[in-house]
Amino acid sequence: MMGDQYTIADIAIWPWVNNLVGFYGAGELVGFADFANVKRVLDAFLARPAVQRGLKIPARPVA
């Protein structure tokens, strides 16, 4: 988010932004379109192969 390197801060922030926009659909509410760099970073994270693999992990079955 803050520089050219992928850091633990990026890993911690990404799920919050991804779920705010994707899961909760609150992009319009928070003005997500006004933050071009946040969208750029979100898209870059989603393009990472490790993130793609992690998103495909199925939910734990209900016992």
C-alpha positions, 0 to 999 in steps of 0.5 A: 500500500505504501511502497514498492515492496509487498509487506506484512502491512499489505497482507493485513490490509488487503482482506479488509478492503477486499471484503468491504468492496467485494463481500459487503458491497460498500464501495459506493458508500465509502467512495471507493472509486475516488481512491484509484491507488487503492483499487490499483493495489487491490487489483495487483493483490488479486493478480498474485498467484498465491492470493488466487490459490488462497481464495480457492480454499473451500470453507470448512464443512459444517459438522 
